[in-house]
Amino acid sequence: MDKPTMFEPYQAAADIDVVPAYFPIPGLGIVPVNSFVLKAAQPVLVDTGLVPLSDEFMEKLSSVIDPVDLRWLWLTHTDQDHIGSLWRILEAAPKLRIITTYLGVGKMSLYAPLPMDRIYLLNPGQSIDVGDRILTAVKPPSYDAPETTGFYDPKTSAFFSADCLGALMSEPVENVADMDSENLRKGMVKWATVDAPWLHIVDGTLFAQSLDNIRELSPKHILSAHLPAACDMTEELLGYLETVPTTQPFVGPDQKALEAMLKVMTGA
């Protein structure tokens, strides 16, 4: 895979559809870039995909739900791979409001301010009623943006973990259970070292306690922006993440390595 690519939506659990894409990272593999549709009484879209794939994203989303029916957009954070179709969604779903944080609004104001009458601020630990269930905001154990907020849905027993619990992969799959366990471990550790390098300087005991907060939720489904859907694998995934503070920090390619990669990519 040599360019960002959308894939067909699939159902991860009752009431939950995944709108998946993959993004290639030279020298490291590919990383999933997922958005989700939670078909609650007041339907919730979780993130809006990659900027370069906005046309394809809107097409795939429309095959899952008519955008006009969306009532909420849970914006986990404001990185470019999560806001690719944000403004198109706001136009297509006039009744939709954006769930975010004060920091999320602030960061968006640096380049594309959000309409304040369509904002709903929700902090970790707080909850929101979406008609047939109450969603609780959760701070994931690892993240790459300070405004990051995931959530737990008790009706489906699903934890939407934002960038946390992602993995670098060699090829696309629909379900984490289809991955070799060792490749999954290596991919998760590598992703965490890239996405959250601060994990190498945290107290391991305190970090383990943050993972226990997720264990206490007992989620059946883990739905990460950067991992295929995972069912009944929570302890395994948390176990891999727990090892990250003691692993080797990620160091990216230098200029010499970049030139070598460019030669391979261009055939020069």
QUIKA-V762280 format. One record per residue. N is the residue number from 0. OMEGA is omega in whole degrees, 0 to 359 (999 if undefined). D_CENTER is the distance of its C-alpha to the mean C-alpha in Angstrom with 2 decimals. Layout:
BEGIN
n=[N | N]
omega=[OMEGA | OMEGA]
d_center=[D_CENTER | D_CENTER]
END
This chain:
BEGIN
n=[0 | 1 | 2 | 3 | 4 | 5 | 6 | 7 | 8 | 9 | 10 | 11 | 12 | 13 | 14 | 15 | 16 | 17 | 18 | 19 | 20 | 21 | 22 | 23 | 24 | 25 | 26 | 27 | 28 | 29 | 30 | 31 | 32 | 33 | 34 | 35 | 36 | 37 | 38 | 39 | 40 | 41 | 42 | 43 | 44 | 45 | 46 | 47 | 48 | 49 | 50 | 51 | 52 | 53 | 54 | 55 | 56 | 57 | 58 | 59 | 60 | 61 | 62 | 63 | 64 | 65 | 66 | 67 | 68 | 69 | 70 | 71 | 72 | 73 | 74 | 75 | 76 | 77 | 78 | 79 | 80 | 81 | 82 | 83 | 84 | 85 | 86 | 87 | 88 | 89 | 90 | 91 | 92 | 93 | 94 | 95 | 96 | 97 | 98 | 99 | 100 | 101 | 102 | 103 | 104 | 105 | 106 | 107 | 108 | 109 | 110 | 111 | 112 | 113 | 114 | 115 | 116 | 117 | 118 | 119 | 120 | 121 | 122 | 123 | 124 | 125 | 126 | 127 | 128 | 129 | 130 | 131 | 132 | 133 | 134 | 135 | 136 | 137 | 138 | 139 | 140 | 141 | 142 | 143 | 144 | 145 | 146 | 147 | 148 | 149 | 150 | 151 | 152 | 153 | 154 | 155 | 156 | 157 | 158 | 159 | 160 | 161 | 162 | 163 | 164 | 165 | 166 | 167 | 168 | 169 | 170 | 171 | 172 | 173 | 174 | 175 | 176 | 177 | 178 | 179 | 180 | 181 | 182 | 183 | 184 | 185 | 186 | 187 | 188 | 189 | 190 | 191 | 192 | 193 | 194 | 195 | 196 | 197 | 198 | 199 | 200 | 201 | 202 | 203 | 204 | 205 | 206 | 207 | 208 | 209 | 210 | 211 | 212 | 213 | 214 | 215 | 216 | 217 | 218 | 219 | 220 | 221 | 222 | 223 | 224 | 225 | 226 | 227 | 228 | 229 | 230 | 231 | 232 | 233 | 234 | 235 | 236 | 237 | 238 | 239 | 240 | 241 | 242 | 243 | 244 | 245 | 246 | 247 | 248 | 249 | 250 | 251 | 252 | 253 | 254 | 255 | 256 | 257 | 258 | 259 | 260 | 261 | 262 | 263 | 264 | 265 | 266 | 267]
omega=[185 | 178 | 177 | 187 | 173 | 174 | 181 | 176 | 176 | 182 | 179 | 181 | 177 | 178 | 183 | 174 | 177 | 173 | 193 | 169 | 175 | 182 | 180 | 175 | 185 | 178 | 183 | 182 | 179 | 177 | 175 | 172 | 187 | 160 | 183 | 172 | 176 | 186 | 173 | 176 | 171 | 190 | 184 | 170 | 179 | 180 | 190 | 168 | 184 | 179 | 183 | 184 | 187 | 180 | 180 | 180 | 181 | 178 | 181 | 179 | 182 | 177 | 180 | 182 | 173 | 183 | 181 | 181 | 180 | 179 | 182 | 168 | 176 | 181 | 186 | 172 | 193 | 174 | 187 | 179 | 179 | 184 | 187 | 180 | 185 | 185 | 176 | 177 | 179 | 179 | 184 | 183 | 187 | 180 | 185 | 173 | 184 | 174 | 180 | 180 | 177 | 178 | 178 | 177 | 181 | 180 | 178 | 182 | 179 | 182 | 180 | 185 | 178 | 176 | 189 | 180 | 179 | 180 | 172 | 183 | 183 | 180 | 176 | 183 | 177 | 185 | 177 | 180 | 179 | 171 | 182 | 179 | 178 | 180 | 181 | 180 | 184 | 173 | 180 | 180 | 177 | 184 | 178 | 179 | 187 | 181 | 186 | 175 | 171 | 178 | 178 | 177 | 184 | 183 | 178 | 185 | 183 | 174 | 176 | 197 | 182 | 182 | 183 | 178 | 173 | 180 | 166 | 188 | 176 | 180 | 182 | 170 | 179 | 185 | 181 | 180 | 179 | 180 | 171 | 187 | 180 | 176 | 177 | 180 | 181 | 181 | 179 | 180 | 180 | 179 | 182 | 179 | 177 | 189 | 183 | 184 | 178 | 179 | 181 | 181 | 180 | 174 | 184 | 180 | 179 | 178 | 177 | 178 | 178 | 176 | 178 | 177 | 177 | 178 | 181 | 176 | 183 | 181 | 175 | 183 | 171 | 182 | 181 | 175 | 188 | 176 | 172 | 181 | 181 | 180 | 179 | 180 | 188 | 183 | 179 | 182 | 178 | 179 | 177 | 181 | 183 | 182 | 190 | 183 | 182 | 180 | 182 | 177 | 178 | 172 | 184 | 179 | 174 | 185 | 180 | 179 | 178 | 180 | 177 | 178 | 180 | 177 | 179 | 183 | 184 | 182 | 182 | 999]
d_center=[20.25 | 21.26 | 19.15 | 15.82 | 16.20 | 15.11 | 15.79 | 17.17 | 15.25 | 15.82 | 16.14 | 14.17 | 16.47 | 19.02 | 17.85 | 14.29 | 13.69 | 10.93 | 11.26 | 10.42 | 11.27 | 11.98 | 12.86 | 15.89 | 16.48 | 20.26 | 21.54 | 18.32 | 17.31 | 14.32 | 10.56 | 8.55 | 6.66 | 5.99 | 7.08 | 9.06 | 12.63 | 14.11 | 17.81 | 19.28 | 22.68 | 20.96 | 18.07 | 14.62 | 12.15 | 8.53 | 7.78 | 10.21 | 9.45 | 11.48 | 14.80 | 17.05 | 16.05 | 16.61 | 19.69 | 18.24 | 15.17 | 17.71 | 19.82 | 17.34 | 16.17 | 19.90 | 20.55 | 18.48 | 19.65 | 21.98 | 20.02 | 23.08 | 22.40 | 19.09 | 19.82 | 16.62 | 13.53 | 11.10 | 9.87 | 7.47 | 9.00 | 11.15 | 10.30 | 11.71 | 8.89 | 7.70 | 11.40 | 13.07 | 14.90 | 15.00 | 18.77 | 19.51 | 17.79 | 19.89 | 22.91 | 22.38 | 21.66 | 24.38 | 23.92 | 20.23 | 19.32 | 16.28 | 15.06 | 14.35 | 16.30 | 19.43 | 17.81 | 15.30 | 18.44 | 20.26 | 18.00 | 17.95 | 21.72 | 22.17 | 21.81 | 21.10 | 22.03 | 20.64 | 23.39 | 24.13 | 25.56 | 22.23 | 20.31 | 19.78 | 19.20 | 17.80 | 17.73 | 16.45 | 19.01 | 19.86 | 19.54 | 19.80 | 21.80 | 20.52 | 23.80 | 23.67 | 21.33 | 20.33 | 16.74 | 16.57 | 14.35 | 13.32 | 12.79 | 10.67 | 13.10 | 11.53 | 9.83 | 10.96 | 11.83 | 14.32 | 13.27 | 9.90 | 10.23 | 8.63 | 11.31 | 13.58 | 15.42 | 18.81 | 20.04 | 17.72 | 17.09 | 13.31 | 10.96 | 7.58 | 6.34 | 3.60 | 4.21 | 7.06 | 8.68 | 7.55 | 10.72 | 12.92 | 14.90 | 18.24 | 17.88 | 15.71 | 15.89 | 14.95 | 15.03 | 14.57 | 18.18 | 19.34 | 18.55 | 21.32 | 20.71 | 21.83 | 19.67 | 16.63 | 17.86 | 18.55 | 15.30 | 13.33 | 15.94 | 15.98 | 12.29 | 12.68 | 15.94 | 14.64 | 11.61 | 13.54 | 17.21 | 18.53 | 18.07 | 21.33 | 23.35 | 22.37 | 24.69 | 23.72 | 25.20 | 23.29 | 19.97 | 21.03 | 21.79 | 18.29 | 17.21 | 20.10 | 18.66 | 15.95 | 18.79 | 20.82 | 18.49 | 19.15 | 16.13 | 17.04 | 13.65 | 10.47 | 7.47 | 4.44 | 1.95 | 5.10 | 7.67 | 10.00 | 10.83 | 12.86 | 15.92 | 18.45 | 17.01 | 15.86 | 18.76 | 18.44 | 14.84 | 15.79 | 18.96 | 17.49 | 15.41 | 18.65 | 20.52 | 18.60 | 20.87 | 23.86 | 22.68 | 23.63 | 21.80 | 20.38 | 22.91 | 22.22 | 24.96 | 27.97 | 30.10 | 32.13 | 29.16 | 27.77 | 31.17 | 31.30 | 27.96 | 29.22 | 32.41 | 30.67 | 28.46 | 31.51 | 34.06 | 36.24]
END
